[in-house]
Amino acid sequence: MLRFHPLVADDLEAAANWYDNISPELGIGFRAAIDSRLDAIELRPESFGVVDLRCALLASSDFHT
């Protein structure tokens, strides 16, 4: 089970909306990349660095075509 800072949902939604404003496809891709990365963290948490918490970077190439 993943736990998040209370502001994470707001930040992700703001980022997704920003990409939506550029291109709906980018917004969809961003959301899919986030879902994929969160799934990966749940399946293999040891694969991600720990800095008082686990961190996973999301590159624009993960969702930008």
C-alpha positions in Angstrom: 0.0 0.0 0.0 1.4 3.4 -1.0 1.0 6.4 1.3 1.4 10.0 0.1 1.8 13.4 1.5 -1.7 15.1 1.6 -0.7 17.5 -1.1 0.4 14.9 -3.7 -3.0 14.5 -5.2 -3.4 18.2 -5.7 0.0 18.5 -7.3 -0.6 15.6 -9.6 -3.9 16.9 -10.7 -2.4 20.4 -11.3 0.3 18.8 -13.4 -2.1 16.7 -15.4 -4.3 19.7 -16.0 -1.3 21.6 -17.2 -0.5 18.9 -19.7 -4.1 18.7 -20.7 -4.0 22.4 -21.6 -1.0 21.7 -23.9 -2.5 18.6 -25.5 -5.2 16.2 -24.3 -2.9 13.4 -25.4 -0.1 14.6 -23.1 -2.5 14.7 -20.2 -3.6 11.2 -20.8 0.0 10.0 -21.3 1.0 11.8 -18.1 -1.7 10.1 -16.1 -0.9 6.7 -17.6 2.8 7.2 -16.8 2.0 8.1 -13.2 -0.2 5.0 -12.8 2.5 2.8 -14.3 5.2 4.3 -12.0 3.0 3.8 -8.9 2.3 0.2 -9.9 6.1 -0.4 -10.3 6.7 1.1 -6.8 4.1 -1.1 -5.3 5.4 -4.2 -7.0 9.2 -3.5 -6.4 9.6 -0.9 -3.7 13.2 -1.9 -3.2 14.0 -0.8 -6.8 13.5 2.8 -5.9 15.8 5.0 -3.8 15.1 5.9 -0.2 15.7 9.5 1.1 13.6 9.4 4.3 11.0 8.1 1.8 10.9 6.3 -1.5 11.3 8.4 -4.6 10.7 7.6 -8.3 11.4 10.0 -11.1 9.1 10.4 -14.1 10.8 11.5 -17.3 8.8 13.3 -19.9 9.8 10.5 -22.3 7.6 8.2 -20.2 4.5 9.9 -21.6 5.5 12.3 -24.4 5.4 10.9 -27.9 
